[in-house]
């Protein structure tokens, strides 16, 4: 069904506007597979489409549901809202009235199976007129042409009927394919809805499992938490009458009532959730079954079958072409015979024989085949109709089940919403959680007190440091202003400067810290474990231990790691108020307080803050952060982290030891070098007092001073290199090798007149050269030598003064080196202090390990308790297993009657052995056995009745089968008899009314003519052409001739047609007749027939 409709939401003006989405919307009707092609645009409302559908399908808009993929179309929106119309998207129409459970099934598909309109057979008088004198063979060819044309008309009628049937089959296939796609769309929509509810269900089950586990842990550990609270004593300053321990802060009776109420409500909620799980599993099973049913359509097989029958139409076309060609051939033969254009080798009788064989092919092959093909297509159409009815029923039933399943999904969704709402209102458990969190809260408060004490120390110390810095800045500013005044007062009068406001001085800053936190308890971080030990308050849960970073578990051997852990655990406000404040102590020194004390106070504050954070984690996530399946993995992680912390501690201790060893070696090298330098200085000093006025002595002194200078310079450089590179050994050879060049550079020169050389022993040799010594007198030579000596002595004195200054500098360097050694000693002491701190951290880690062992022991106790519960469950399971064994023995009893009797006896024995202390499951099982026994007894009686009925029906069936066999045999005999009669009728010689293709016997009369034997009329004569055809095969005329009639010509003798008939002579030749108007000498007005026959293959003579 295909129809078109112009449905637009605007006028004709908007039709001219080009819409990129398209202009045709294809709507498929799911219940019957029909399709509607509606002309529309993107701004057309869905409501207009629904009205058009109502006009063509009769479905009211209220009962229409339009689906495009997983989207349902709303009548108030235009098509463009859903990106329609488009060629690659189709819309399916579902009738809501058909989705109801009590709706009637669709009526059977009404398909009209057409029958071929066979034209009536041609009559002899309908043949075209032929001249009386025409050749009988020509008349036979004309008769064959008429027959062939009739065959073509019959085949054409059958072919048109077959083509119509094939088109109907393809239409039914298209409708089934449309219905299959409609089922796919409905299945996709249902799958989309079911996935949403499944996702919500899984999320609910996950949340419920986590909450149920947390609540059961609360209820299971309720008594243990009460005992712990009773064991924790309050601080003496907090104790009063009626308040001695933590449990006194709560109302124990109210808490016990609250725990009982929570336990009962939890059990009820768990039962409801179990029912919800059962309902969801049943819904999932229904959905899976529905998907299997909706996927069981066989359109592909039907499509393959239709493609195979496409060859039937092709065969019919080829038969039609063959028949048309035969019609043309017969017409051509008739035309050739009429115009005498036949060849010499092809005579009219030969043409008649050939056309007769073609006629037999038509009758025996072509026409039966084309009718058989039509019958095959009729069966195909009937099969397509049956498949279409099955598809209609499948769509109807599937859509009803889809509607019912969607209602169940909506019910499950409502239940999930209600249960999630119920899970969010668990105020009683929130109040019950106070019991487990009270110990953590008390421990956190004590840790906060310790943190605030450390914070007060750090805060007041930092205020004093800031006051000293501000005082220093104030004095610096005052000195700068005084310098400014002294510099410019010479130019600017005082009154002008006063008017400019340049005489003011900065005021002294007085920082005063008002005391706070005066009412804190007199406790420290070490007292927190004494007042609220972790073993009584509640150990860290495995979930907390796994969530804490490594630095928190190891108490942060370095402050950087602890800062990182607290940044991960504390809130943003804690980071701004505490962490940022403590971060400044790494670079600021507090006056009057050592760095170790500042670091210790800061570490105590951080430790207290970490304890409070851990308590917060224990309260918030105590029972909600870990699954039972992850216990082993979390314990393994805790052991690995503890091992890593211990390894880090050992590594840090080894590092400190190596640093300490390196500093000790450095100090020893410094001491050795200082002793060496002191010994050299003392030797040089002693040599300086032994200087004489001689030349050799002066040279030696100069050489000694020069060597001393070089040694001092080299040793100073080496000391600096030792301080920078922390090296121990000195390279004496290098310093000695550098002395000659340096001494040469430091000695005075007189315009290249003196050459100073220094040997390896440090002795100086001076040689005086003159430009021309022969011309200078001896007195001048001695005066010049004296003057040179005086100059040398003055230079030596200057060198001595310079070396004295260098000696002072060396002493200052030695004092600086001593200060550096003292500084290294202080650093060593600080490193030792850090080593002590690391050892304390190791001890704390050992305590944590002990706590982990305690927790493992607690877990072992819990496992033992669960083992007891398992034993109870195992005994119950064994009891149930015994009951099932007894039931199995009943089921395996031989015979139905034995099964019923044994089951009845089992029910009686179970009813008599009911105990009061048995579980509800056992009682329910006994009730089920009792009901099962009653139903099996009823089914046994019903089975016996059915067996009796079956024996009766089987006897009747045997009698009917015997009667049916007899009738089959009778039908077979009758069919064989009918076939024999048909065969005999085909080969029987006709003696009554002659028809074409029948056999006739012609006997030669005394006149020499062959006259047919006929009971009704005796005026049937064999034509001369037929006589000639038979006489050509024999030397003499036969007594009778048997042939197949191919043509009958009716004639009447007129009065003017009197004459004798020709007679054959003795030689067999025919004499010319005297008159050929009346060859058989009949009376005027007499009717006679001239028959043309064909020779039979086995003609009887």
C-alpha positions, 0 to 999 in steps of 0.5 A: 500500500503506497499513497501520497499526501501533501501535508504542509503546516504553512501555505503555498508560499512556503512550499517554494522555499528549499528545505535541505532536510527533504520533502517526503516522509516515509511512514511504515505501519507496524501491524500490517507492513504498509507504507505511506509516503507523505509530502511535508517539510521541516516546519510541518507539525507532527500533529499534521502528519498524524491527521494525514495518517488517520485519513488513510489508515483510520487510526486516531491520533490518540492511538498513534505512536510514532518512533524514529529510532529510539525517539518518540515523536510528539505532536506539538513539535515540528519535524525539523525538531527530530531532523526529519524528513530525511531519506536515510531515516524512516518512521514506524507507526504503532497502534496503541489499541493493538498493544493492550492485552485484551485487544483482538488479534489481526484478521487474516491477510486477504490476498486475492489469488488471480486465475488466468482468463482463458479465451474460448476455443475457436470453432470451425465456422470462425475460421477465415473463408477459403475458396471451395477449390482450395487445396485441403493442405492449405485449409489444414495450415489455416486451421493450424494457424488458428490453433497456434494463435489460440495457444499463444493467447492461452499462454499469454493469459497464464503468463499475465496471471503468473506475473500478477502472482509474482508481484503479489509475492514481492509486495508481501515480502516487502511488507514482512521486511517492513514489519521486521524492521519495525520489530527491530526498532521496538527491540532497540527501544526496549533494549535502550529502556532496559539498559537504563534501568539495568544501569540504575539497578547496578548502581543501586545494588553497589550502593546498597551493598556498601551501605549494608556492609557498613551498617552490619559492621556498625551493628556487629561492632556495637558491643565492642565499641561500648566496651572500648568507650567504657575502658577509656577514662576521661582526663582528670580535669574533665571528670565529674560526678556521673562522668568518668569515662567516654561511655558516660557521654552517651545514653547507653539504654537509648543507644541499645534501643536504637541499635535494636531498631536499626537491626530490625529495619535493616533486616526488613529493608534487606528482604525487600531488596532481595524481592527486588533482585528476584523481580529484576532477574525475572524481568531480565529473563523475560526481556531475553526471551522476548528478544529471542522471539522477536529475532525468529522471523524468516524473511531471508529464507522467503526472499531467497525462495522468491529469487529462485522463482524469478527463473519461472517468469523467465521460462514463461517468457521464453515459452511465450517467445517460442509460441509467438515464433510458431504463430509467425511460422504457420502464418508464413506457410499459409501465405506461401501456400496461398501465393504458390511460393513453396520450394520444390522440396517442400510440398503442402503435405510436408508443411502440414506434417511439420506443423502437426509435430509443432502442434504436438509440442505445444500440446504436450510440452509448452502449454503444460509447462506454462500451466505448471509454472503458474501452479508453482507461483500459486503455491509460492503466493499461498506460502507468502500469505501464510508467512505474512499471517505469521508475521502479523501474529508475531508483531501483534504478540511481540508488541503486546509483550513489549508493552507489558515489559515496559510497564514492568520496567517502569514498576522496577524503576519506581521501586528503585527510586523509592529504595534509593530514597529510603537509603538516603534517609538512614538517620538512625544509623547516623546517630548509631555511628556516634558510638563508633566515632566518639573515641576518634573524636576524643582522641582528635580533641586531645591532639588538637590541644597538643597542636594548639600548644605548639602553635602558641609557642611558634606564634609568640616566637615568630612575633618576637622575631618580627619585632627585632627585624622591624627595630633594625629597619627603624634604626637603618632608616634613622641613620639614612635620614641623618646622612641625608640631612648632613649632606643637604643642610649646607644648601637648604635652610632648616626652616625650608626642610621643616616646611617640607616635613623632612625632620620627622623620624620613624616611630618605634614598632611595639609588637604585643601578643595577647595571650590566648588558649589559656584554658588548654589542658596541660598535655603534650603530644606524648600524652595523647596516646596515654589518655586515648590509646589507639587500641581502646579508641579503635585501630585504624581500619584497613581502608584508612591505612590504604588511603593514607600516604606513606609519610603519614604512616612513617610519621614523616622523617622529613617535613616535606613529606608530611606537608604533602600528606596533610595537603592530601588529607586536610581541607583547603582551610586547614592548608591556608591556616596551618600549613602555610603558616608552618612553611615559613619556619624553614627560613626564619630563625626565632630569636632566643630559640635554636633551630632544633627546638623550632623544628621539634615544635613544628613536628609536634604540631604536624604530628598532632594535626595528622592524628586529628586527620586520621581520627576524622578519616576513621569517623567519616569512612570507617565502614564505607571505604573498603570491600571484604574482597579487598582485605588481603590486598590492603593488608599486603599494601600496608606491609609493603608501605611499612617495609618501604618506610623502614627502608627509607629510615635505614637509608637516611641513617646510612646517609647521615653516618656517611656525612658524619664520617666525611666531616670527621675526615675533613676536620682531621685533614684541617687539623693536620694542615694547621699544624704543618702551617704553624711549624713552617711559620715558626721555622721561618720566623726563627730564620728571619732573626738570624739575618746578617749584613753580608751579601751571602746572608742577604741573598739567603734572606731574600731567598728565604723571604721569597720562598716564604711568600710563594709558600704562603700564597700557594698554601692560601690558595690550597686552603681556599681550594680545600674549603671549597672542594672539601679535599684532604691532601695537599700537592706539595710538589706543585707548590715547590715547582712553582717557586722559581718562576714566582721568585724571579718575577718578584725580585727587582730589575735594573733595566736588564743590567741584573740577572737574578737566578734561583737554583734548587737550594733556594740560593740567589746568584747576582751578576753585574754587567757593564757596557764597557768596564775597561773605561770606568775607574776603580773608585767609581766601580766601588761607589756604584757597588755600594750604592747598589747594596744600599738599594738592595737593603732598602728593598729587603726592608720593604719586602720584610714589611710586606711579609709581616702584613702577609703574616697577619693575614695568614693569622686571620685566615687561620682564625677563620678556618678555626671558626669554620671547623667550629661551624662544622662541629655544630653541623655534626651535632645537628646531624646527630640530632637528626639521627636521633629524630630518625631513630625516634621515627623508627620507634614510632614505626615499630609502634605502628607495626605493633598496632597493625599486629593488634588489628590483625589479631582483631581480624582473626577474632572476627574470622573465628566468629565468622567460622562459627557462623559458617559452621551453623550455616553448614549444619543447616545446609547438611540438613537441607541436603539430607532432605534433598537426598530423601526427595531424590530417592522419591524422584528416582523411585520406579514408576509414576505410582511409586513416585507418588506413594514415596512422595506422599510418605515423605510428606507425612514423615516430614510433617510428623518430624517438625521441630520448633527450633528448626529454621524457616527454610526447613519449614518452607521446604516441608510445606513445599514437599506437602504441596508437591505430593498433593499435586503429584497425586492429582497428576497421577490420577489424571495421567491414568485417565489420559492413558485410558483415553489414549488406548481408546483413541489408539484403537479408533485410530487403528480402525480409521487407518485400516479404512484409509488404506482400503480407500487408498487402494480403491482410489489407486485402482480407479486411477489406473482404470481411468488412465487406461480408459484415457489411453484407449480413448486416444487410440480409438477409431471414431465411428460417430461424429468426426473431429479434428485429430481423431482417427477414421477408417475409409473403405473403397466403394465400388465407384473407386472412392474412399468412403468413411465408416460412420454410424451417423452419416455416410457421406464422408469421403477421403480427399484426392490429396490424401488418397494420392499421399497413401497411393504413392507408398504402394503400387496398388490401391489399398482396400482401406485407409486409416488416418488422422483427421486434419481438416473437414470440409462441408459441401452441398450438391447443387442441381447444376452439379450433376456429372460422373465421377472420375475412375481410375484406369487399370494402370492406376492413372486418373482419367480426366472426369467428364464433370467435376461438379458432382464427383460422388454422384450424389442427389442434388441438395445432398450434404457431404464432407471431404476429409483430409487426413495425415498418414500414421506412422503405424498405419494399418493396411 
